[in-house]
């Protein structure tokens, strides 16, 4: 991989096997599996994906629902291993995908900072140092000592975002996370992301908002049914996408 490249996606494909029949319980599954009676349909969520992102570039990922956008981000961030092809990255990655996916409803906000932080790979010492900063940014105040089962979805999202963005990454992977919380927090979260942009972070960003991609990104790609159909400067790609969706 060239020195000026942060992310290299090389002929990547992601295959899923979808069961053709309903299996109601584990016992039935095991019996069918042992008898080799299970039948699957092969589904390619991504096919022949090939592109590079240079250091400091901000690339938006456009496409309709089911086009493979979120799958691509999971593959690049290492959450999923591609069925074929390879991914190369350079530097620390901060994936903001499913905010709060590692939370426990029975634990307090304080306890979930350490739980979710460990899921993201942070050390206890790092979280001790950043604890007040996380709580302050989330705006949860005394609610940080309350179990998450009493939180609204917006409060959970604010806490998840605050934990996930406390690092200083080289590569930032964003999946619709700038739509979390209320209007005030959405503005705050976008300002936080913009400050990370100013530090020269490399970005791969999924959003359903074409205007948001045009505002935040300098390049873009379009996925259609798992295939990359366009890539280049954001204004050029945005025109192609607008024509596709009109």
C-alpha positions as CSV (number, residue, x, y, z in Angstrom):
1,X,0.0,0.0,0.0
2,X,1.3,3.4,-1.0
3,X,2.4,5.7,1.9
4,X,-0.2,8.4,1.1
5,X,-3.1,5.9,1.2
6,X,-5.0,5.3,4.4
7,X,-7.6,2.7,3.2
8,X,-7.2,0.3,0.3
9,X,-10.2,-1.9,-0.7
10,X,-9.1,-4.6,-3.1
11,X,-11.7,-6.5,-5.1
12,X,-13.8,-7.1,-2.0
13,X,-16.9,-9.3,-2.0
14,X,-19.1,-10.2,1.0
15,X,-21.3,-13.3,0.7
16,X,-24.1,-14.4,3.0
17,X,-26.0,-17.7,2.9
18,X,-29.7,-17.2,3.4
19,X,-31.7,-20.2,4.6
20,X,-34.5,-21.3,2.1
21,X,-36.6,-22.8,4.9
22,X,-37.8,-21.9,8.4
23,X,-36.2,-23.6,11.3
24,X,-38.1,-23.1,14.6
25,X,-35.6,-24.2,17.2
26,X,-32.1,-25.3,17.8
27,X,-32.9,-29.0,17.9
28,X,-34.5,-28.9,14.5
29,X,-31.5,-26.9,13.2
30,X,-29.0,-29.5,14.5
31,X,-31.0,-32.4,13.0
32,X,-31.3,-30.8,9.6
33,X,-27.6,-29.8,9.7
34,X,-26.5,-33.3,10.5
35,X,-28.7,-34.7,7.8
36,X,-27.5,-32.0,5.4
37,X,-31.1,-31.0,4.8
38,X,-30.4,-27.3,5.2
39,X,-30.6,-25.4,1.9
40,X,-29.3,-21.9,1.4
41,X,-29.6,-19.1,-1.2
42,X,-26.3,-17.4,-1.8
43,X,-26.5,-13.6,-1.5
44,X,-23.7,-11.2,-2.3
45,X,-24.1,-8.0,-0.3
46,X,-20.9,-6.6,-1.9
47,X,-19.2,-7.6,-5.2
48,X,-15.9,-6.5,-6.8
49,X,-15.5,-3.4,-4.6
50,X,-12.2,-1.6,-5.4
51,X,-11.1,1.8,-4.3
52,X,-8.5,3.8,-2.3
53,X,-8.8,6.6,0.2
54,X,-5.8,8.8,0.6
55,X,-4.8,10.2,4.0
56,X,-7.0,13.2,5.0
57,X,-9.6,12.5,2.3
58,X,-13.3,12.5,3.3
59,X,-15.3,10.0,1.3
60,X,-19.1,9.8,1.4
61,X,-20.9,6.5,0.6
62,X,-24.2,7.0,-1.3
63,X,-26.8,4.4,-2.2
64,X,-30.4,3.3,-1.7
65,X,-31.4,1.1,1.2
66,X,-30.0,-2.4,0.7
67,X,-27.2,-1.3,-1.6
68,X,-24.5,-2.5,0.8
69,X,-23.4,0.7,2.5
70,X,-23.4,-0.4,6.1
71,X,-21.9,-3.8,5.1
72,X,-19.0,-2.0,3.4
73,X,-18.3,0.1,6.6
74,X,-18.3,-3.1,8.7
75,X,-15.9,-4.8,6.4
76,X,-13.5,-1.8,6.3
77,X,-13.6,-1.4,10.1
78,X,-12.9,-5.1,10.6
79,X,-16.3,-6.0,12.1
80,X,-16.8,-8.4,9.2
81,X,-14.2,-10.4,7.2
82,X,-14.7,-10.2,3.5
83,X,-15.5,-13.4,1.7
84,X,-13.1,-12.5,-1.1
85,X,-10.6,-9.7,-1.6
86,X,-8.7,-7.8,1.0
87,X,-8.7,-4.6,3.1
88,X,-5.6,-2.6,4.1
89,X,-5.7,0.3,6.5
90,X,-3.0,2.5,8.1
91,X,-3.5,4.0,11.6
92,X,-6.0,3.8,14.4
93,X,-9.6,3.3,13.3
94,X,-12.6,4.7,15.2
95,X,-15.8,3.0,13.8
96,X,-19.0,4.8,14.8
97,X,-21.4,2.2,13.5
98,X,-24.1,0.9,15.9
99,X,-23.7,3.3,18.8
100,X,-24.3,1.6,22.1
101,X,-24.4,-1.9,20.7
102,X,-22.3,-3.1,23.6
103,X,-24.4,-1.5,26.3
104,X,-26.1,-3.4,29.1
105,X,-29.6,-2.1,30.2
106,X,-29.1,-3.2,33.8
107,X,-25.8,-1.2,34.2
108,X,-25.6,2.5,35.0
109,X,-24.3,5.0,32.5
110,X,-21.0,5.1,34.5
111,X,-20.7,1.3,34.3
112,X,-21.6,1.3,30.6
113,X,-18.8,3.8,29.9
114,X,-16.3,1.2,31.0
115,X,-18.2,-1.7,29.4
116,X,-18.7,-0.1,26.0
117,X,-15.2,1.5,26.2
118,X,-13.7,-2.0,26.6
119,X,-15.7,-3.2,23.6
120,X,-14.1,-0.4,21.6
121,X,-10.7,-1.4,22.8
122,X,-10.0,1.4,25.3
123,X,-8.1,0.6,28.5
124,X,-9.5,1.3,32.0
125,X,-6.7,3.9,32.5
126,X,-7.7,5.7,29.4
127,X,-11.4,5.7,30.4
128,X,-10.5,7.0,33.9
129,X,-8.7,9.9,32.3
130,X,-11.5,10.7,29.8
131,X,-14.5,9.9,32.1
132,X,-15.4,13.5,33.0
133,X,-15.0,14.6,29.3
134,X,-17.4,11.8,28.2
135,X,-20.0,12.7,30.7
136,X,-19.7,16.4,30.0
137,X,-20.1,16.0,26.3
138,X,-23.1,13.6,26.7
139,X,-24.9,16.2,28.8
140,X,-26.3,13.4,31.0
141,X,-25.2,14.9,34.3
142,X,-26.6,13.0,37.3
143,X,-28.3,10.5,35.0
144,X,-24.9,8.9,34.6
145,X,-25.6,7.0,37.8
146,X,-29.0,5.7,36.5
147,X,-29.4,2.3,34.9
148,X,-29.7,2.5,31.1
149,X,-33.1,0.7,31.1
150,X,-34.4,4.1,32.3
151,X,-32.8,6.0,29.4
152,X,-34.5,7.3,26.3
153,X,-33.1,6.1,23.0
154,X,-31.7,9.7,22.5
155,X,-29.9,9.5,25.8
156,X,-28.3,6.1,24.9
157,X,-27.2,7.5,21.6
158,X,-25.7,10.6,23.2
159,X,-23.7,8.4,25.6
160,X,-22.6,6.0,22.8
161,X,-21.4,8.9,20.6
162,X,-19.6,10.6,23.5
163,X,-17.7,7.3,24.3
164,X,-16.9,6.5,20.7
165,X,-15.5,9.9,19.8
166,X,-13.3,10.4,22.8
167,X,-10.3,8.9,20.9
168,X,-8.1,10.7,18.4
169,X,-8.2,8.4,15.4
170,X,-6.4,8.4,12.1
171,X,-9.4,6.9,10.3
172,X,-13.0,7.7,11.2
173,X,-15.9,5.5,10.0
174,X,-19.4,7.0,10.3
175,X,-22.7,5.3,9.7
176,X,-25.6,7.7,10.0
177,X,-24.4,8.7,13.5
178,X,-24.8,12.5,12.9
179,X,-28.6,11.9,13.2
180,X,-28.5,10.9,16.8
181,X,-30.2,12.7,19.7
182,X,-32.2,16.0,19.5
183,X,-31.4,19.0,17.3
184,X,-29.1,20.6,19.8
185,X,-27.0,17.4,20.2
186,X,-27.0,16.7,16.4
187,X,-25.4,20.2,16.0
188,X,-22.9,19.5,18.8
189,X,-22.0,16.1,17.4
190,X,-21.5,17.5,13.9
191,X,-19.2,20.2,15.4
192,X,-17.2,17.4,17.2
193,X,-16.8,15.5,13.9
194,X,-15.8,18.7,12.1
195,X,-13.1,19.4,14.7
196,X,-11.8,15.9,14.0
197,X,-11.8,16.7,10.3
198,X,-9.7,19.7,11.0
199,X,-7.0,17.4,12.5
200,X,-6.7,15.8,9.2
201,X,-8.5,12.5,10.0
202,X,-9.4,10.2,7.0
203,X,-13.2,9.7,6.8
204,X,-15.5,7.1,5.3
205,X,-19.1,8.4,5.8
206,X,-22.5,7.0,5.1
207,X,-25.5,9.3,5.2
208,X,-29.0,9.3,3.5
209,X,-28.6,13.1,3.2
210,X,-27.0,14.1,-0.1
211,X,-26.6,17.7,1.2
212,X,-24.8,16.4,4.3
213,X,-22.4,14.4,2.2
214,X,-21.7,17.4,-0.1
215,X,-21.1,19.6,2.9
216,X,-18.8,17.2,4.8
217,X,-17.0,15.2,2.1
218,X,-14.6,16.0,-0.8
219,X,-15.1,12.7,-2.6
220,X,-17.9,10.1,-2.9
221,X,-18.7,6.6,-4.1
222,X,-22.1,5.1,-5.1
223,X,-23.1,1.6,-4.3
224,X,-26.0,-0.1,-6.2
225,X,-27.0,-3.7,-5.3
226,X,-23.6,-4.3,-3.8
227,X,-21.6,-3.0,-6.7
228,X,-19.6,0.2,-6.9
229,X,-21.1,2.2,-9.9
230,X,-19.4,5.6,-9.5
231,X,-16.5,7.2,-7.6
232,X,-14.7,10.6,-7.8
233,X,-15.1,14.3,-6.6
234,X,-18.2,14.7,-4.5
235,X,-20.0,17.2,-6.7
236,X,-19.6,15.0,-9.8
237,X,-20.8,11.9,-7.9
238,X,-23.6,13.8,-6.3
239,X,-25.0,14.7,-9.7
240,X,-24.9,11.1,-10.8
241,X,-26.7,10.0,-7.6
242,X,-29.3,12.7,-8.0
243,X,-30.0,11.5,-11.6
244,X,-30.3,7.9,-10.3
245,X,-32.8,8.7,-7.6
246,X,-35.1,11.2,-9.5
